[in-house]
Structures are given as C-alpha cells and as structure tokens.
Amino acid sequence: MRRLLLIAVVLCSSLAFAGASKLEIFGGGQYTHLDPNFNLTGWNAAVTLNLKGWLGATGDFSGVYHSGGLKFHTYAVGPELRANLPLIKPFVHGLVGGARSSSPGFSDSGLIGMVGGGLDAGGGTIAFRIVQVDWIATRFSNTINSNTKNFRGSAGIVIRF
C-alpha cells in the first residue's frame, strides 16, 4: 500500500514539473454507507492534477466515523475525465487504493476500488462540489468475499490553481 502511494506521489510530482495546466484541491464532508448496515459521516479530500482540459490524475483521501468507535479511512489514485462547460464541470473517475477499518479491539487493512463522478459549479478560483457519488468495492485480509454494496456521497469546496 505504501509503495502504491509513493508511486502516485512521484508520478504526480513529475507531471507537475512537466507543465500541467491546473491543480484542483477539494475538501468537504461525506456520508458513507458500508454494507451490511453502517452509516458513517466524515471528511473527504482530493487533489487533481489536470493533464489536459478533459483528463486529470486524482489522489483521493477520506475518513468516516461511527459513534460506536468504527473508523474507516481510504486513500486512492486514478484517472478523472471532465467536461469543461462554462459554469459547471461534470466528471467521472476510477480510483484504486487502500483502506483501513478499525474499531475498539479490531483493525484491518485492505484494497478498495471506487467508480463514480460528480458535478462542480463555478467558473473561477473557488467552486463548489455540488455532489460526488462513488460506488466502493472493498477487499480486506480477514474477509473471504469482496464487499461491493458500499457507497459514498460528498460535497464541499474546490480551489483551483
């Protein structure tokens, strides 16, 4: 997992020095449903390096928490496709990475895959992520079967450089 994150950081850094046009930073809140029946809230952050007007590389990080002590953190990277309309920017992405789930007396790490998209509104330096929805597939080391009935919804602020 650490090697995957290191490779993503090196790739994004080298692309940034290669003359990428724009960097976007997103921060906001999220609601996550984890199967079988956990509803959690927390934060979501992402950094997108726009390589072309319609193609970017995204690093996504999040954490959600339940009052019973359950914590679920994710980190993922992948491509993002975007339509650059005057005031709205719909996007889709596919991300892969890792996750860590913990509760009192239990902790496990695993792999995740996310497919989703959203809609940013605003044409200037500051924009609003009206909605981002992701389907999340998880695979943890202590689990025999993959869990594919998870989803996440996020909203927040986008700052463009």
Backbone torsions as a table, in degrees:
resi	resn	phi	psi	omega
1	MET	NA	-44.0	-179.4
2	ARG	-65.4	-35.4	178.4
3	ARG	-65.5	-40.3	178.1
4	LEU	-61.6	-43.7	178.8
5	LEU	-65.6	-41.3	178.3
6	LEU	-63.0	-43.3	177.8
7	ILE	-61.3	-42.0	179.8
8	ALA	-63.9	-41.8	179.3
9	VAL	-65.2	-43.9	179.0
10	VAL	-63.5	-43.4	179.4
11	LEU	-62.1	-47.7	-179.7
12	CYS	-64.7	-38.4	178.6
13	SER	-65.1	-43.7	-179.7
14	SER	-67.2	-36.4	177.5
15	LEU	-68.6	-34.0	179.4
16	ALA	-64.0	-39.5	179.2
17	PHE	-78.4	-11.1	178.8
18	ALA	-84.9	4.7	174.8
19	GLY	97.5	31.5	176.3
20	ALA	-62.2	145.1	-169.7
21	SER	-78.6	-36.5	-170.7
22	LYS	-151.7	145.2	176.8
23	LEU	-118.6	135.3	177.6
24	GLU	-123.6	136.1	177.6
25	ILE	-120.9	127.1	179.8
26	PHE	-113.8	139.9	173.2
27	GLY	-144.4	135.4	-179.5
28	GLY	-173.7	-169.2	179.3
29	GLY	-101.0	161.8	179.7
30	GLN	-145.8	155.9	171.1
31	TYR	-119.1	131.2	179.9
32	THR	-128.5	136.4	172.1
33	HIS	-110.7	120.7	176.1
34	LEU	-109.6	128.4	179.4
35	ASP	-68.4	138.6	16.7
36	PRO	-87.6	-34.9	-174.7
37	ASN	-160.1	51.4	177.2
38	PHE	-113.6	124.5	175.0
39	ASN	-114.2	119.5	-172.6
40	LEU	-127.7	154.5	174.6
41	THR	-126.3	156.2	-179.6
42	GLY	178.5	-142.1	-174.7
43	TRP	-122.6	159.7	176.9
44	ASN	-143.7	134.0	177.6
45	ALA	-136.1	147.1	179.1
46	ALA	-149.2	149.9	173.6
47	VAL	-124.8	126.6	179.5
48	THR	-121.5	124.4	174.7
49	LEU	-98.8	111.0	-178.8
50	ASN	-79.3	113.7	-177.7
51	LEU	-84.7	-37.6	175.4
52	LYS	-134.7	176.3	178.5
53	GLY	-61.8	-25.9	-174.9
54	TRP	-115.4	-6.0	-174.2
55	LEU	-128.0	132.2	177.6
56	GLY	-139.6	166.6	173.9
57	ALA	-114.5	124.2	-173.8
58	THR	-114.9	137.5	168.2
59	GLY	-113.4	123.9	-173.3
60	ASP	-121.6	135.0	-178.4
61	PHE	-135.4	140.2	-179.5
62	SER	-153.8	161.3	175.2
63	GLY	-148.6	132.7	176.7
64	VAL	-130.3	155.8	-170.7
65	TYR	-140.7	147.5	178.2
66	HIS	-121.4	147.0	-177.2
67	SER	-60.3	-22.7	178.6
68	GLY	-78.7	2.2	177.6
69	GLY	102.1	-4.0	178.6
70	LEU	-70.8	133.0	175.6
71	LYS	-126.6	139.5	179.6
72	PHE	-138.3	114.5	-179.7
73	HIS	-116.6	142.2	178.8
74	THR	-130.0	153.7	170.0
75	TYR	-145.4	130.8	-174.7
76	ALA	-152.0	155.9	177.8
77	VAL	-135.2	157.0	176.8
78	GLY	167.1	179.1	-178.6
79	PRO	-80.1	151.9	175.4
80	GLU	-131.3	132.0	176.2
81	LEU	-107.7	137.0	-172.0
82	ARG	-138.8	143.0	171.3
83	ALA	-102.3	118.7	-176.9
84	ASN	-93.9	81.5	176.1
85	LEU	-85.6	165.4	-173.6
86	PRO	-54.3	-49.9	-176.7
87	LEU	-116.9	-12.4	177.9
88	ILE	-127.5	149.8	-179.2
89	LYS	-134.5	91.4	174.1
90	PRO	-73.2	148.1	-179.2
91	PHE	-145.8	158.0	171.6
92	VAL	-133.4	151.8	178.2
93	HIS	-150.0	160.3	172.8
94	GLY	-130.4	121.1	-173.8
95	LEU	-125.1	145.3	174.2
96	VAL	-131.3	149.7	180.0
97	GLY	176.4	-141.7	-175.9
98	GLY	-131.7	167.9	178.5
99	ALA	-145.6	155.0	174.9
100	ARG	-133.1	126.4	177.7
101	SER	-116.0	133.8	179.4
102	SER	-147.2	151.7	173.5
103	SER	-149.6	169.8	180.0
104	PRO	-53.9	119.1	178.5
105	GLY	85.0	3.5	-177.3
106	PHE	-146.8	141.0	175.7
107	SER	-154.5	139.4	-179.6
108	ASP	-151.5	147.0	176.8
109	SER	-118.1	152.7	-179.8
110	GLY	-162.0	-171.1	-179.6
111	LEU	-102.5	150.7	175.3
112	ILE	-135.4	156.1	170.1
113	GLY	-134.9	135.8	-179.8
114	MET	-128.2	136.8	173.4
115	VAL	-129.1	130.8	-178.6
116	GLY	-175.7	-161.4	-179.4
117	GLY	-176.3	-175.8	-178.1
118	GLY	-171.2	-165.7	-176.4
119	LEU	-143.7	120.4	173.9
120	ASP	-101.4	140.1	178.9
121	ALA	-123.1	131.7	-180.0
122	GLY	125.5	137.6	-174.8
123	GLY	-104.9	-1.8	-175.8
124	GLY	-102.2	-153.1	179.9
125	THR	-67.6	-35.8	179.0
126	ILE	-107.3	130.2	176.8
127	ALA	-134.2	169.9	179.3
128	PHE	-118.5	129.5	172.3
129	ARG	-84.1	99.9	-176.9
130	ILE	-63.7	-43.2	179.4
131	VAL	-157.7	143.9	168.2
132	GLN	-138.4	127.0	-179.2
133	VAL	-124.8	130.9	-179.3
134	ASP	-131.5	137.9	169.7
135	TRP	-92.3	132.8	-174.6
136	ILE	-120.8	125.4	171.9
137	ALA	-105.6	133.2	-178.6
138	THR	-121.2	152.2	174.0
139	ARG	-144.4	108.0	-180.0
140	PHE	-104.5	155.1	-174.5
141	SER	-65.2	-30.4	-179.1
142	ASN	-92.0	7.6	-178.5
143	THR	-115.6	129.6	-179.8
144	ILE	-73.7	-42.3	-176.5
145	ASN	-102.6	149.5	172.7
146	SER	-72.2	150.0	177.8
147	ASN	-111.2	118.1	-174.9
148	THR	-118.3	14.3	-178.6
149	LYS	-106.8	42.2	-179.1
150	ASN	-113.6	145.5	173.0
151	PHE	-146.8	162.4	-177.2
152	ARG	-139.1	139.4	173.1
153	GLY	-124.7	133.0	-177.3
154	SER	-132.5	158.5	173.7
155	ALA	-155.7	152.1	179.8
156	GLY	170.8	-151.0	-174.9
157	ILE	-113.1	140.6	176.3
158	VAL	-115.2	129.0	175.6
159	ILE	-112.4	128.7	-177.0
160	ARG	-110.0	135.5	177.2
161	PHE	-115.5	NA	NA
